[in-house]
Amino acid sequence: MEIIQRLIGKKIDLVLNKMVDADDERGFVPALLYNIVLHGTDEIVGRCDARIGYNENIYYGGHLGYSVKEEHRGNGYAVEAVELLKQVFKANNIRHIYITNNPDNHPSIRVCEKVGAKFIKIVELPEYNNQRIELGETFKNIWELKF
């Protein structure tokens, strides 16, 4: 896996916080976890991650996740984080990613629209899916982003 320690943006930078190995038993691909920091500082305003690989869990859970602290929302940080994460995916020969979100998560839906992801469909999570078992979630929007 190609590891990028720091990605420099305009408003934010991504700083590698942790690497997570694959867990074949649970169906998890390896992941790189980043802190979202204000550009040129060490102030953490959120987190994001890049999951490297393809499998059924990626289809339902997505190649990436992002969260921005409430007091920093509305500044476009999640959109910029997704744009920066493209470099990680490209470095690992991934040319299209899935992004998923809950159908009622309108801010996350807006992020998908702003980064140019294509809405594929709403799916019901299988009974055995960890998001359904551990989080009680039942439906996910599936988006695809090619680059």
QUIDA-V260797 format. One record per pair of residues at least 24 apart in sequence whose C-alpha atoms are under 8 Angstrom apart, sorted by sequence separation. I is the first residue (numbers start at 1). GAP is how many residues later the second one is. If there is no record, write none. Layout:
I,GAP  I,GAP
This chain:
12,24  13,24  29,24  45,24  119,24  120,24  12,25  13,25  29,25  118,25  119,25  12,26  13,26  29,26  117,26  118,26  11,27  12,27  13,27  45,27  117,27  118,27  11,28  12,28  27,28  117,28  3,29  10,29  27,29  28,29  116,29  117,29  9,30  27,30  28,30  8,31  112,31  36,32  79,32  83,32  48,33  78,33  79,33  82,33  63,34  64,34  65,34  50,35  62,35  63,35  64,35  79,35  62,36  63,36  79,36  103,36  52,37  62,37  102,37  103,37  50,38  61,38  62,38  102,38  103,38  50,39  59,39  61,39  101,39  102,39  52,40  58,40  60,40  100,40  101,40  53,41  59,41  100,41  101,41  52,42  100,42  99,43  100,43  98,44  99,44  36,45  98,45  99,45  98,46  99,46  97,47  98,47  96,48  97,48  96,49  97,49  96,50  1,51  95,51  96,51  95,52  86,61  12,65  60,65  11,66  14,67  12,68  13,68  11,69  12,69  14,70  61,70  9,71  57,72  9,75  8,76  7,77  60,80  62,80  60,82  59,83  4,84  3,85  2,86  2,89  2,90  1,91
